[in-house]
Amino acid sequence: MSSIAVEKSFCTTREAATQLGVSVGTVQLWVESGLLQAWKTAGGHRRVLRDSVEGLLHKRPAQPVPSDPAVQTPSGPRRMRILVVEDDPDLLRLYQAQISCWPMPTDLTLVDNAISALLHMGRGGPDLLISDLQMTGMDGFGMLKVLHKAPEMAYTKVVVVTGLDAAEVDARGGVPPGVEVLAKPIPFARLLSIAQAVRQRIPL
């Protein structure tokens, strides 16, 4: 009689980390924040539902924007890594057009949802994260709450650009300490100033 292989409906945190391409610590953080569904065994080990892992994997991946070849200098200073999270495609195109004109060499990644941003951050934090707060699915408030305790955020400057006023932001729980909140329309001059300050501390 032939045996039938039955795939387990759960996996270990290490297996989940391997599938998602992030660290075990990041998976544990996502479990604690509710982004991944899991439970603990009698021995205290976490088991992660495969469906929740596959749900993250099926989200649209982060899309890096090719940099201008004219400013690529393999032996020069490290390029500044910037991640923009915004669900309005027109605003994403505006970010791309404006940031591509900045004077420092950048590696720009644009994503249109918070889950893709979390996956990107789990594989290594950017130097500058620019995010909207009002987005479909998980919003910017939820994303920043998850990222606040993430070790990948240690060297990331976070800026929020939102159409909400200060009272509305506070009423919805506010943002973590150190996050700068800017009002829409997008203040690109201020963003450039922030980026230049961040650039000063990036090791060459």
WOGIMO-V74295 format. One line per field, one symbol per residue. ss: DSSP state (H for helix, E for strand, L for the rest). phi: phi as a letter, one per 20 degrees, with the letter a starting at -180 (. if undefined). psi: psi as a letter, one per 20 degrees, with the letter a starting at -180 (. if undefined). Layout:
ss = ???
phi = ???
psi = ???
//
This chain:
ss = LLLLLLLLLEEEHHHHHHHHLLLHHHHHHHHHHLLLLEEELLLLLEEEEHHHHHHHHLLLLLEEELLLHHHLLLLLLLLEEEEEELLLHHHHHHHHHHHLLLLLLEEEEEELLHHHHHHHHHLLLLLEEEELLLLLLLLHHHHHHHHLLLHHHLLLEEEEEELLLHHHHHHLLLLLLLLEEEELLLLHHHHHHHHHHHHHLLLL
phi = .fedfdffebbffffffffemcefffffffffenfdebbdfgeneecdfffffffffeffffdfegefgfdecgeefffeecdddbeeffffffgfffffeffefcddcdcdbfffffffffepfffcddcedebfmfeffffffffgefffegddedcddbefegfffffeomcfgneeddeffgefffffffffffffdfff
psi = pqqppopqjrrrhggggghikrrhhgggghghijhqprrprhjjpqppphhhghhghiqpqpoqpprohhjpnhjaqpqpppppopiohhhghggggghiiqiqpqopppqjqhghgggghijpqrhpppqrhoqqcpahggghgghhjphiihkpppppoqiqrhhhghhjiarqqipppqqqqpnhghgggghhgghhjpp.
//
